[in-house]
């Protein structure tokens, strides 16, 4: 769920960054209200890098301005750092252990296998629902949506 929301937020941020470059280019040509350069850079730095780069190239906007391009390269560095840290956090299980759902971790394997439930009805009967990845009794085959939470309550 959290990962899905993050993907939607990145899509929206890229769309906004792309649109901001298009708007700023149109306003530059017509002499209207402009988008501040800092705003364009912040949109790129906070997840809209793809949209910003695509908008810059498609609209041929601010491609020759050296100071702006240096700042945009800084936004690239920020994005690479954020993505790298996010990947580390997700893959190592430090931030969101749910990303490892379905994978066997040698350190957690013995703890998760220390208890066996025949299915979610047995988990609920034992009062242990929902089970999260890493908890005793968790198995990926009980986690229907693969989000790291098995035997979720009914809604």
Secondary structure, DSSP 8 states (H G I E B T S, - for coil): -HHHHHHHHHHHHHHHHHHHHHHHHHHHHHT-----HHHHHHHIIIIIHHHHHHHHHHTT-SSS-HHHHHHHHHHHHHHHHHHHHHHHHHHHTSS-GGGGTT---HHHHHHHTTS--SSHHHHHHTT--SEETTSTT--GGG-TT-SSEES----
